[in-house]
Amino acid sequence: MAQAEASTKGVLINFIIIVIMFVLIATFVWYFDKNEPNVQKTALMNAADKFNNLVIAAHWQWRAKGEPERIMLVDYNIDTQKETNRLPVKMSDLGWPRVEPNMDGCKKVWDMILDMPLQLDTFRVRAEFFDGINNGGKILDSKCRFSITAGAWFDYYIYTGRVQKFE
């Protein structure tokens, strides 16, 4: 009988340990899943800032070079004061990186400016095109929207070069 009680106590203790481990793991997963959208939003907003800075740099370089069809956009690391990348960029007649007004054009401008696929860390970025004529009647309102599932996005107005962030 004492052996049966000891065996039951051992099973009960093992069961309690398993339940505690399960609760700890579930809490850990919930915590990191809950905080992941903030990481995604931060990564997208950082990409939006970099995209904006490179678009503006491309515009001013286009003006300085006499408004050519293409420029070689040089990206610098501010901290080290060293060149990190050179990107060939097709420019529009208005002096902004050229975008074909369609979804594929939006994907290409992301790659052309940021020199990376439509992905930040492990999550995918969606690229959509919104025709300004269909959405308000003004061609200058045509834009590419880059978004993530966490709800953040930024718009690149393809004819004015404006970048607008939404968190």
C-alpha positions as CSV (number, residue, x, y, z in Angstrom):
1,M,0.0,0.0,0.0
2,A,2.8,2.4,0.8
3,Q,4.4,1.6,-2.5
4,A,1.1,2.4,-4.3
5,E,0.9,5.8,-2.5
6,A,4.5,6.6,-3.4
7,S,3.8,5.7,-7.0
8,T,0.6,7.8,-7.1
9,K,2.5,10.8,-5.5
10,G,5.3,10.4,-8.2
11,V,2.7,10.4,-11.0
12,L,1.0,13.4,-9.4
13,I,4.3,15.3,-9.1
14,N,5.2,14.5,-12.7
15,F,1.8,15.7,-13.8
16,I,2.1,19.0,-11.9
17,I,5.6,19.5,-13.3
18,I,4.3,19.0,-16.9
19,V,1.4,21.4,-16.3
20,I,3.8,24.0,-14.9
21,M,6.1,23.6,-17.9
22,F,3.1,23.8,-20.3
23,V,1.9,27.1,-18.7
24,L,5.4,28.6,-18.8
25,I,5.8,27.7,-22.5
26,A,2.3,29.0,-23.4
27,T,3.1,32.2,-21.5
28,F,6.4,32.6,-23.4
29,V,4.8,32.0,-26.8
30,W,1.9,34.4,-26.0
31,Y,4.3,37.1,-24.9
32,F,6.5,37.0,-28.0
33,D,3.5,36.6,-30.3
34,K,1.9,39.7,-28.7
35,N,5.1,41.8,-29.1
36,E,5.9,40.7,-32.6
37,P,3.7,43.2,-34.4
38,N,5.7,46.0,-32.7
39,V,8.9,44.6,-34.1
40,Q,7.3,44.4,-37.6
41,K,6.0,47.9,-37.4
42,T,9.4,49.2,-36.3
43,A,11.2,47.4,-39.1
44,L,8.7,48.7,-41.7
45,M,8.9,52.3,-40.4
46,N,12.7,52.1,-40.5
47,A,12.5,50.8,-44.1
48,A,10.1,53.7,-44.9
49,D,12.6,56.2,-43.5
50,K,15.5,54.7,-45.5
51,F,13.3,54.6,-48.6
52,N,12.4,58.3,-48.1
53,N,16.0,59.3,-47.6
54,L,17.2,57.4,-50.7
55,V,14.3,58.8,-52.9
56,I,15.2,62.4,-51.8
57,A,18.9,61.7,-52.4
58,A,18.1,60.3,-55.9
59,H,16.1,63.4,-56.7
60,W,18.8,65.8,-55.7
61,Q,21.5,63.8,-57.5
62,W,19.3,63.7,-60.6
63,R,19.1,67.6,-60.5
64,A,22.9,67.9,-59.8
65,K,23.8,65.6,-62.7
66,G,21.7,67.5,-65.3
67,E,18.5,65.4,-65.1
68,P,19.7,62.2,-66.7
69,E,17.5,59.1,-67.4
70,R,19.6,57.1,-64.9
71,I,21.7,57.8,-61.9
72,M,24.0,55.8,-59.7
73,L,22.6,56.2,-56.2
74,V,25.3,55.9,-53.6
75,D,24.2,54.8,-50.1
76,Y,26.4,55.8,-47.1
77,N,26.6,54.6,-43.5
78,I,26.3,57.7,-41.5
79,D,28.2,56.3,-38.5
80,T,31.2,55.1,-40.4
81,Q,31.1,57.7,-43.2
82,K,31.7,54.9,-45.7
83,E,29.9,53.9,-48.9
84,T,27.7,50.8,-48.3
85,N,26.1,50.3,-51.7
86,R,25.7,51.7,-55.3
87,L,22.4,51.3,-57.0
88,P,21.5,52.1,-60.6
89,V,18.2,54.0,-60.5
90,K,16.0,54.8,-63.5
91,M,14.6,58.3,-63.1
92,S,11.3,59.8,-64.4
93,D,11.0,63.1,-66.2
94,L,9.8,64.6,-62.9
95,G,13.0,63.6,-61.2
96,W,11.8,60.7,-59.0
97,P,12.7,57.0,-59.2
98,R,10.7,55.7,-62.2
99,V,7.8,53.4,-61.4
100,E,5.7,51.6,-63.9
101,P,2.1,52.4,-62.8
102,N,1.2,48.9,-61.7
103,M,1.8,46.4,-58.9
104,D,4.9,45.0,-60.6
105,G,6.3,48.5,-60.8
106,C,5.8,48.9,-57.1
107,K,7.7,45.7,-56.4
108,K,10.5,46.8,-58.7
109,V,10.9,50.3,-57.1
110,W,11.2,48.7,-53.6
111,D,14.0,46.5,-55.0
112,M,15.6,49.3,-56.9
113,I,15.7,51.8,-54.0
114,L,16.2,49.4,-51.0
115,D,18.1,46.7,-52.9
116,M,16.4,43.9,-51.2
117,P,13.4,41.6,-51.7
118,L,9.9,42.5,-50.4
119,Q,10.8,41.0,-47.0
120,L,11.9,42.4,-43.7
121,D,13.5,39.9,-41.4
122,T,11.2,36.9,-41.6
123,F,8.0,38.6,-42.6
124,R,6.7,39.5,-46.1
125,V,5.9,43.0,-47.3
126,R,3.0,43.5,-49.6
127,A,3.3,46.0,-52.5
128,E,0.1,47.4,-54.0
129,F,-0.5,50.1,-56.7
130,F,-3.3,52.6,-56.4
131,D,-4.1,54.6,-59.5
132,G,-4.7,58.3,-58.6
133,I,-7.2,58.7,-61.4
134,N,-9.4,55.9,-60.1
135,N,-8.9,57.0,-56.5
136,G,-9.8,60.7,-56.5
137,G,-9.3,61.8,-60.1
138,K,-5.7,63.1,-59.8
139,I,-2.9,61.3,-61.5
140,L,-0.4,62.9,-59.1
141,D,-2.1,60.8,-56.3
142,S,-1.0,57.5,-57.9
143,K,1.0,55.6,-55.3
144,C,2.6,52.4,-54.2
145,R,1.7,51.1,-50.8
146,F,4.0,48.9,-48.9
147,S,2.3,47.1,-46.0
148,I,2.6,44.3,-43.4
149,T,0.1,42.1,-41.7
150,A,0.5,44.0,-38.4
151,G,-1.4,46.9,-40.0
152,A,1.4,49.4,-40.6
153,W,2.1,50.7,-44.1
154,F,3.8,53.5,-46.0
155,D,2.9,55.1,-49.4
156,Y,5.2,56.3,-52.1
157,Y,3.6,58.8,-54.4
158,I,5.2,57.9,-57.7
159,Y,4.9,61.3,-59.4
160,T,5.8,63.6,-56.5
161,G,8.3,61.4,-54.6
162,R,6.5,61.9,-51.3
163,V,6.6,59.1,-48.7
164,Q,3.9,59.0,-46.1
165,K,3.9,56.6,-43.1
166,F,0.9,55.1,-41.3
167,E,1.3,53.1,-38.1
